[in-house]
Amino acid sequence: MCFLIQQTGTLESGDIWRAIVLGHATRATLSVLRFRQGHWREIVVDIA
């Protein structure tokens, strides 16, 4: 995102913060989608 903004104009601190927030939101969304697949239910933990 920062690369695109820099190519089209000036890159300012607000743009960098927006890119950081967008990155976090993207990772959170992907984590939720992956978690909802349910493969974690098959993991067996042996506590002995």
PDB file of N, CA, C, O and CB in Angstrom:
ATOM      1  N   MET A   1       0.830  -1.185   0.000  1.00  0.00           N
ATOM      2  CA  MET A   1       0.000   0.000   0.000  1.00  0.00           C
ATOM      3  C   MET A   1       0.880   1.257   0.000  1.00  0.00           C
ATOM      4  O   MET A   1       0.613   2.212  -0.729  1.00  0.00           O
ATOM      5  CB  MET A   1      -0.947  -0.007   1.215  1.00  0.00           C
ATOM      6  N   CYS A   2       1.915   1.243   0.813  1.00  0.00           N
ATOM      7  CA  CYS A   2       2.820   2.403   0.859  1.00  0.00           C
ATOM      8  C   CYS A   2       3.461   2.633  -0.503  1.00  0.00           C
ATOM      9  O   CYS A   2       3.622   3.776  -0.932  1.00  0.00           O
ATOM     10  CB  CYS A   2       3.915   2.202   1.934  1.00  0.00           C
ATOM     11  N   PHE A   3       3.824   1.553  -1.181  1.00  0.00           N
ATOM     12  CA  PHE A   3       4.429   1.680  -2.506  1.00  0.00           C
ATOM     13  C   PHE A   3       3.472   2.368  -3.474  1.00  0.00           C
ATOM     14  O   PHE A   3       3.876   3.261  -4.218  1.00  0.00           O
ATOM     15  CB  PHE A   3       4.831   0.300  -3.048  1.00  0.00           C
ATOM     16  N   LEU A   4       2.206   1.955  -3.466  1.00  0.00           N
ATOM     17  CA  LEU A   4       1.221   2.551  -4.372  1.00  0.00           C
ATOM     18  C   LEU A   4       0.997   4.024  -4.070  1.00  0.00           C
ATOM     19  O   LEU A   4       0.912   4.842  -4.985  1.00  0.00           O
ATOM     20  CB  LEU A   4      -0.100   1.800  -4.282  1.00  0.00           C
ATOM     21  N   ILE A   5       0.900   4.362  -2.794  1.00  0.00           N
ATOM     22  CA  ILE A   5       0.696   5.765  -2.414  1.00  0.00           C
ATOM     23  C   ILE A   5       1.893   6.605  -2.826  1.00  0.00           C
ATOM     24  O   ILE A   5       1.739   7.723  -3.316  1.00  0.00           O
ATOM     25  CB  ILE A   5       0.454   5.892  -0.897  1.00  0.00           C
ATOM     26  N   GLN A   6       3.086   6.062  -2.625  1.00  0.00           N
ATOM     27  CA  GLN A   6       4.299   6.802  -2.981  1.00  0.00           C
ATOM     28  C   GLN A   6       4.382   7.025  -4.490  1.00  0.00           C
ATOM     29  O   GLN A   6       4.862   8.068  -4.936  1.00  0.00           O
ATOM     30  CB  GLN A   6       5.546   6.052  -2.488  1.00  0.00           C
ATOM     31  N   GLN A   7       3.925   6.068  -5.268  1.00  0.00           N
ATOM     32  CA  GLN A   7       3.972   6.210  -6.723  1.00  0.00           C
ATOM     33  C   GLN A   7       2.964   7.242  -7.231  1.00  0.00           C
ATOM     34  O   GLN A   7       3.195   7.881  -8.258  1.00  0.00           O
ATOM     35  CB  GLN A   7       3.711   4.865  -7.386  1.00  0.00           C
ATOM     36  N   THR A   8       1.849   7.406  -6.517  1.00  0.00           N
ATOM     37  CA  THR A   8       0.806   8.322  -6.979  1.00  0.00           C
ATOM     38  C   THR A   8       0.898   9.702  -6.347  1.00  0.00           C
ATOM     39  O   THR A   8       0.224  10.627  -6.800  1.00  0.00           O
ATOM     40  CB  THR A   8      -0.545   7.737  -6.696  1.00  0.00           C
ATOM     41  N   GLY A   9       1.704   9.862  -5.329  1.00  0.00           N
ATOM     42  CA  GLY A   9       1.811  11.170  -4.685  1.00  0.00           C
ATOM     43  C   GLY A   9       2.831  11.130  -3.573  1.00  0.00           C
ATOM     44  O   GLY A   9       3.799  10.371  -3.629  1.00  0.00           O
ATOM     45  N   THR A  10       2.612  11.948  -2.566  1.00  0.00           N
ATOM     46  CA  THR A  10       3.545  11.996  -1.446  1.00  0.00           C
ATOM     47  C   THR A  10       3.104  11.029  -0.357  1.00  0.00           C
ATOM     48  O   THR A  10       1.916  10.901  -0.061  1.00  0.00           O
ATOM     49  CB  THR A  10       3.653  13.426  -0.885  1.00  0.00           C
ATOM     50  N   LEU A  11       4.064  10.364   0.220  1.00  0.00           N
ATOM     51  CA  LEU A  11       3.815   9.413   1.294  1.00  0.00           C
ATOM     52  C   LEU A  11       3.960  10.145   2.623  1.00  0.00           C
ATOM     53  O   LEU A  11       5.046  10.616   2.960  1.00  0.00           O
ATOM     54  CB  LEU A  11       4.789   8.192   1.212  1.00  0.00           C
ATOM     55  N   GLU A  12       2.877  10.240   3.369  1.00  0.00           N
ATOM     56  CA  GLU A  12       2.887  10.957   4.643  1.00  0.00           C
ATOM     57  C   GLU A  12       2.664   9.974   5.785  1.00  0.00           C
ATOM     58  O   GLU A  12       2.324   8.812   5.563  1.00  0.00           O
ATOM     59  CB  GLU A  12       1.807  12.066   4.661  1.00  0.00           C
ATOM     60  N   SER A  13       2.859  10.456   7.008  1.00  0.00           N
ATOM     61  CA  SER A  13       2.757   9.573   8.172  1.00  0.00           C
ATOM     62  C   SER A  13       1.363   8.958   8.299  1.00  0.00           C
ATOM     63  O   SER A  13       1.240   7.803   8.706  1.00  0.00           O
ATOM     64  CB  SER A  13       3.101  10.343   9.446  1.00  0.00           C
ATOM     65  N   GLY A  14       0.324   9.698   7.961  1.00  0.00           N
ATOM     66  CA  GLY A  14      -1.034   9.148   8.026  1.00  0.00           C
ATOM     67  C   GLY A  14      -1.223   7.978   7.077  1.00  0.00           C
ATOM     68  O   GLY A  14      -1.944   7.030   7.384  1.00  0.00           O
ATOM     69  N   ASP A  15      -0.574   8.048   5.925  1.00  0.00           N
ATOM     70  CA  ASP A  15      -0.646   6.953   4.954  1.00  0.00           C
ATOM     71  C   ASP A  15       0.033   5.698   5.490  1.00  0.00           C
ATOM     72  O   ASP A  15      -0.451   4.584   5.289  1.00  0.00           O
ATOM     73  CB  ASP A  15      -0.002   7.372   3.627  1.00  0.00           C
ATOM     74  N   ILE A  16       1.147   5.889   6.168  1.00  0.00           N
ATOM     75  CA  ILE A  16       1.860   4.751   6.747  1.00  0.00           C
ATOM     76  C   ILE A  16       1.017   4.102   7.831  1.00  0.00           C
ATOM     77  O   ILE A  16       0.941   2.876   7.902  1.00  0.00           O
ATOM     78  CB  ILE A  16       3.221   5.191   7.319  1.00  0.00           C
ATOM     79  N   TRP A  17       0.381   4.907   8.680  1.00  0.00           N
ATOM     80  CA  TRP A  17      -0.493   4.355   9.720  1.00  0.00           C
ATOM     81  C   TRP A  17      -1.663   3.593   9.112  1.00  0.00           C
ATOM     82  O   TRP A  17      -2.043   2.535   9.615  1.00  0.00           O
ATOM     83  CB  TRP A  17      -1.014   5.473  10.627  1.00  0.00           C
ATOM     84  N   ARG A  18      -2.232   4.119   8.041  1.00  0.00           N
ATOM     85  CA  ARG A  18      -3.336   3.413   7.371  1.00  0.00           C
ATOM     86  C   ARG A  18      -2.860   2.066   6.827  1.00  0.00           C
ATOM     87  O   ARG A  18      -3.587   1.076   6.905  1.00  0.00           O
ATOM     88  CB  ARG A  18      -3.918   4.275   6.222  1.00  0.00           C
ATOM     89  N   ALA A  19      -1.665   2.024   6.286  1.00  0.00           N
ATOM     90  CA  ALA A  19      -1.119   0.770   5.771  1.00  0.00           C
ATOM     91  C   ALA A  19      -0.901  -0.233   6.902  1.00  0.00           C
ATOM     92  O   ALA A  19      -1.165  -1.424   6.733  1.00  0.00           O
ATOM     93  CB  ALA A  19       0.202   1.025   5.028  1.00  0.00           C
ATOM     94  N   ILE A  20      -0.425   0.236   8.046  1.00  0.00           N
ATOM     95  CA  ILE A  20      -0.220  -0.643   9.201  1.00  0.00           C
ATOM     96  C   ILE A  20      -1.548  -1.208   9.675  1.00  0.00           C
ATOM     97  O   ILE A  20      -1.662  -2.410   9.919  1.00  0.00           O
ATOM     98  CB  ILE A  20       0.477   0.113  10.348  1.00  0.00           C
ATOM     99  N   VAL A  21      -2.559  -0.346   9.808  1.00  0.00           N
ATOM    100  CA  VAL A  21      -3.882  -0.798  10.260  1.00  0.00           C
ATOM    101  C   VAL A  21      -4.481  -1.771   9.250  1.00  0.00           C
ATOM    102  O   VAL A  21      -5.071  -2.779   9.639  1.00  0.00           O
ATOM    103  CB  VAL A  21      -4.831   0.407  10.470  1.00  0.00           C
ATOM    104  N   LEU A  22      -4.336  -1.481   7.964  1.00  0.00           N
ATOM    105  CA  LEU A  22      -4.847  -2.377   6.935  1.00  0.00           C
ATOM    106  C   LEU A  22      -4.159  -3.741   7.009  1.00  0.00           C
ATOM    107  O   LEU A  22      -4.804  -4.774   6.832  1.00  0.00           O
ATOM    108  CB  LEU A  22      -4.653  -1.758   5.545  1.00  0.00           C
ATOM    109  N   GLY A  23      -2.868  -3.744   7.266  1.00  0.00           N
ATOM    110  CA  GLY A  23      -2.137  -5.004   7.415  1.00  0.00           C
ATOM    111  C   GLY A  23      -2.633  -5.811   8.598  1.00  0.00           C
ATOM    112  O   GLY A  23      -2.812  -7.024   8.490  1.00  0.00           O
ATOM    113  N   HIS A  24      -2.858  -5.151   9.731  1.00  0.00           N
ATOM    114  CA  HIS A  24      -3.376  -5.844  10.913  1.00  0.00           C
ATOM    115  C   HIS A  24      -4.780  -6.381  10.654  1.00  0.00           C
ATOM    116  O   HIS A  24      -5.088  -7.514  11.024  1.00  0.00           O
ATOM    117  CB  HIS A  24      -3.386  -4.903  12.130  1.00  0.00           C
ATOM    118  N   ALA A  25      -5.625  -5.584  10.027  1.00  0.00           N
ATOM    119  CA  ALA A  25      -6.996  -6.020   9.732  1.00  0.00           C
ATOM    120  C   ALA A  25      -6.995  -7.211   8.776  1.00  0.00           C
ATOM    121  O   ALA A  25      -7.795  -8.134   8.925  1.00  0.00           O
ATOM    122  CB  ALA A  25      -7.813  -4.859   9.129  1.00  0.00           C
ATOM    123  N   THR A  26      -6.105  -7.184   7.806  1.00  0.00           N
ATOM    124  CA  THR A  26      -6.009  -8.298   6.860  1.00  0.00           C
ATOM    125  C   THR A  26      -5.583  -9.573   7.566  1.00  0.00           C
ATOM    126  O   THR A  26      -6.171 -10.632   7.348  1.00  0.00           O
ATOM    127  CB  THR A  26      -5.024  -7.967   5.737  1.00  0.00           C
ATOM    128  N   ARG A  27      -4.557  -9.477   8.417  1.00  0.00           N
ATOM    129  CA  ARG A  27      -4.097 -10.659   9.152  1.00  0.00           C
ATOM    130  C   ARG A  27      -5.170 -11.182  10.094  1.00  0.00           C
ATOM    131  O   ARG A  27      -5.331 -12.396  10.226  1.00  0.00           O
ATOM    132  CB  ARG A  27      -2.831 -10.334   9.940  1.00  0.00           C
ATOM    133  N   ALA A  28      -5.908 -10.294  10.751  1.00  0.00           N
ATOM    134  CA  ALA A  28      -6.983 -10.719  11.651  1.00  0.00           C
ATOM    135  C   ALA A  28      -8.081 -11.440  10.876  1.00  0.00           C
ATOM    136  O   ALA A  28      -8.581 -12.475  11.314  1.00  0.00           O
ATOM    137  CB  ALA A  28      -7.570  -9.508  12.403  1.00  0.00           C
ATOM    138  N   THR A  29      -8.449 -10.892   9.731  1.00  0.00           N
ATOM    139  CA  THR A  29      -9.481 -11.525   8.905  1.00  0.00           C
ATOM    140  C   THR A  29      -9.040 -12.905   8.441  1.00  0.00           C
ATOM    141  O   THR A  29      -9.814 -13.859   8.507  1.00  0.00           O
ATOM    142  CB  THR A  29      -9.813 -10.647   7.694  1.00  0.00           C
ATOM    143  N   LEU A  30      -7.812 -13.016   7.976  1.00  0.00           N
ATOM    144  CA  LEU A  30      -7.307 -14.310   7.526  1.00  0.00           C
ATOM    145  C   LEU A  30      -7.224 -15.309   8.679  1.00  0.00           C
ATOM    146  O   LEU A  30      -7.486 -16.495   8.482  1.00  0.00           O
ATOM    147  CB  LEU A  30      -5.933 -14.144   6.880  1.00  0.00           C
ATOM    148  N   SER A  31      -6.866 -14.849   9.880  1.00  0.00           N
ATOM    149  CA  SER A  31      -6.814 -15.729  11.045  1.00  0.00           C
ATOM    150  C   SER A  31      -8.196 -16.257  11.397  1.00  0.00           C
ATOM    151  O   SER A  31      -8.352 -17.440  11.700  1.00  0.00           O
ATOM    152  CB  SER A  31      -6.216 -14.994  12.242  1.00  0.00           C
ATOM    153  N   VAL A  32      -9.203 -15.387  11.360  1.00  0.00           N
ATOM    154  CA  VAL A  32     -10.573 -15.812  11.659  1.00  0.00           C
ATOM    155  C   VAL A  32     -11.046 -16.825  10.624  1.00  0.00           C
ATOM    156  O   VAL A  32     -11.631 -17.847  10.982  1.00  0.00           O
ATOM    157  CB  VAL A  32     -11.530 -14.596  11.695  1.00  0.00           C
ATOM    158  N   LEU A  33     -10.801 -16.557   9.362  1.00  0.00           N
ATOM    159  CA  LEU A  33     -11.214 -17.496   8.316  1.00  0.00           C
ATOM    160  C   LEU A  33     -10.530 -18.849   8.482  1.00  0.00           C
ATOM    161  O   LEU A  33     -11.159 -19.894   8.320  1.00  0.00           O
ATOM    162  CB  LEU A  33     -10.905 -16.922   6.933  1.00  0.00           C
ATOM    163  N   ARG A  34      -9.249 -18.823   8.802  1.00  0.00           N
ATOM    164  CA  ARG A  34      -8.508 -20.077   9.005  1.00  0.00           C
ATOM    165  C   ARG A  34      -9.030 -20.822  10.229  1.00  0.00           C
ATOM    166  O   ARG A  34      -9.168 -22.045  10.193  1.00  0.00           O
ATOM    167  CB  ARG A  34      -7.001 -19.797   9.161  1.00  0.00           C
ATOM    168  N   PHE A  35      -9.319 -20.106  11.305  1.00  0.00           N
ATOM    169  CA  PHE A  35      -9.818 -20.723  12.531  1.00  0.00           C
ATOM    170  C   PHE A  35     -11.170 -21.379  12.285  1.00  0.00           C
ATOM    171  O   PHE A  35     -11.438 -22.459  12.811  1.00  0.00           O
ATOM    172  CB  PHE A  35      -9.929 -19.681  13.656  1.00  0.00           C
ATOM    173  N   ARG A  36     -12.018 -20.741  11.495  1.00  0.00           N
ATOM    174  CA  ARG A  36     -13.356 -21.276  11.221  1.00  0.00           C
ATOM    175  C   ARG A  36     -13.327 -22.547  10.383  1.00  0.00           C
ATOM    176  O   ARG A  36     -14.342 -23.237  10.287  1.00  0.00           O
ATOM    177  CB  ARG A  36     -14.190 -20.236  10.519  1.00  0.00           C
ATOM    178  N   GLN A  37     -12.203 -22.869   9.782  1.00  0.00           N
ATOM    179  CA  GLN A  37     -12.108 -24.117   9.029  1.00  0.00           C
ATOM    180  C   GLN A  37     -12.212 -25.318   9.960  1.00  0.00           C
ATOM    181  O   GLN A  37     -12.636 -26.391   9.531  1.00  0.00           O
ATOM    182  CB  GLN A  37     -10.794 -24.170   8.238  1.00  0.00           C
ATOM    183  N   GLY A  38     -11.836 -25.161  11.218  1.00  0.00           N
ATOM    184  CA  GLY A  38     -12.037 -26.187  12.222  1.00  0.00           C
ATOM    185  C   GLY A  38     -10.980 -27.270  12.306  1.00  0.00           C
ATOM    186  O   GLY A  38     -11.162 -28.230  13.054  1.00  0.00           O
ATOM    187  N   HIS A  39      -9.894 -27.159  11.578  1.00  0.00           N
ATOM    188  CA  HIS A  39      -8.861 -28.200  11.624  1.00  0.00           C
ATOM    189  C   HIS A  39      -8.185 -28.282  12.991  1.00  0.00           C
ATOM    190  O   HIS A  39      -7.574 -29.299  13.318  1.00  0.00           O
ATOM    191  CB  HIS A  39      -7.812 -27.941  10.550  1.00  0.00           C
ATOM    192  N   TRP A  40      -8.288 -27.233  13.783  1.00  0.00           N
ATOM    193  CA  TRP A  40      -7.665 -27.219  15.099  1.00  0.00           C
ATOM    194  C   TRP A  40      -8.329 -28.236  16.025  1.00  0.00           C
ATOM    195  O   TRP A  40      -7.718 -28.649  17.010  1.00  0.00           O
ATOM    196  CB  TRP A  40      -7.739 -25.816  15.709  1.00  0.00           C
ATOM    197  N   ARG A  41      -9.564 -28.648  15.734  1.00  0.00           N
ATOM    198  CA  ARG A  41     -10.280 -29.608  16.593  1.00  0.00           C
ATOM    199  C   ARG A  41      -9.618 -30.981  16.592  1.00  0.00           C
ATOM    200  O   ARG A  41      -9.764 -31.740  17.551  1.00  0.00           O
ATOM    201  CB  ARG A  41     -11.731 -29.742  16.139  1.00  0.00           C
ATOM    202  N   GLU A  42      -8.900 -31.301  15.536  1.00  0.00           N
ATOM    203  CA  GLU A  42      -8.284 -32.619  15.398  1.00  0.00           C
ATOM    204  C   GLU A  42      -6.945 -32.727  16.118  1.00  0.00           C
ATOM    205  O   GLU A  42      -6.385 -33.820  16.200  1.00  0.00           O
ATOM    206  CB  GLU A  42      -8.095 -32.943  13.941  1.00  0.00           C
ATOM    207  N   ILE A  43      -6.423 -31.637  16.634  1.00  0.00           N
ATOM    208  CA  ILE A  43      -5.124 -31.647  17.301  1.00  0.00           C
ATOM    209  C   ILE A  43      -5.266 -32.288  18.679  1.00  0.00           C
ATOM    210  O   ILE A  43      -6.119 -31.894  19.475  1.00  0.00           O
ATOM    211  CB  ILE A  43      -4.550 -30.206  17.422  1.00  0.00           C
ATOM    212  N   VAL A  44      -4.426 -33.273  18.946  1.00  0.00           N
ATOM    213  CA  VAL A  44      -4.437 -33.968  20.226  1.00  0.00           C
ATOM    214  C   VAL A  44      -3.205 -33.528  21.012  1.00  0.00           C
ATOM    215  O   VAL A  44      -2.084 -33.552  20.504  1.00  0.00           O
ATOM    216  CB  VAL A  44      -4.461 -35.527  20.032  1.00  0.00           C
ATOM    217  N   VAL A  45      -3.435 -33.126  22.256  1.00  0.00           N
ATOM    218  CA  VAL A  45      -2.339 -32.702  23.122  1.00  0.00           C
ATOM    219  C   VAL A  45      -2.202 -33.727  24.236  1.00  0.00           C
ATOM    220  O   VAL A  45      -3.148 -33.969  24.985  1.00  0.00           O
ATOM    221  CB  VAL A  45      -2.582 -31.265  23.699  1.00  0.00           C
ATOM    222  N   ASP A  46      -1.021 -34.328  24.343  1.00  0.00           N
ATOM    223  CA  ASP A  46      -0.768 -35.331  25.377  1.00  0.00           C
ATOM    224  C   ASP A  46      -0.051 -34.653  26.537  1.00  0.00           C
ATOM    225  O   ASP A  46       1.118 -34.281  26.431  1.00  0.00           O
ATOM    226  CB  ASP A  46       0.074 -36.530  24.818  1.00  0.00           C
ATOM    227  N   ILE A  47      -0.767 -34.500  27.640  1.00  0.00           N
ATOM    228  CA  ILE A  47      -0.182 -33.885  28.830  1.00  0.00           C
ATOM    229  C   ILE A  47       0.101 -35.004  29.826  1.00  0.00           C
ATOM    230  O   ILE A  47      -0.804 -35.525  30.478  1.00  0.00           O
ATOM    231  CB  ILE A  47      -1.137 -32.789  29.451  1.00  0.00           C
ATOM    232  N   ALA A  48       1.366 -35.356  29.926  1.00  0.00           N
ATOM    233  CA  ALA A  48       1.709 -36.453  30.833  1.00  0.00           C
ATOM    234  C   ALA A  48       3.007 -36.181  31.541  1.00  0.00           C
ATOM    235  O   ALA A  48       3.454 -36.999  32.346  1.00  0.00           O
ATOM    236  CB  ALA A  48       1.799 -37.767  30.081  1.00  0.00           C
TER     237      ALA A  48
END
